[in-house]
Amino acid sequence: QVQLVESGGGLVQAGGSLRLSCATSGIIFGINAMGWYRQAPGKQRELVAAISSAGSTNYVDSVKGRFTISRDNAKNTVYLQMNSLKPEDTAVYYCNARNLLDGSRNYWGQGTQVTVSS
């Protein structure tokens, strides 16, 4: 059974930091590209950051220089360090795992709420 379990969300003031974690089980972590998405009320889900199996990263422009995605293959976990948070970062953040050998194996976590107060 595949599980992606996010943690680390919460309420923080603007300028603060949070670190999200996504612990996975039931997948071969090393052959999955991992991503963090977010969805704000009334908006579409957007890709925030992604990391390949080799560690290459990419970010949406709005978080470049503030967010850092990383992965620990030994712990089957992906992280999102979020610094200098802004109210517009408020959203539900979702972890995603995409199998690089079988694109139909695409999994989501349940989401964790991040709220940034001004």
Disulfide bonds with the S-S distance in Angstrom:
Cys22-Cys95 2.12
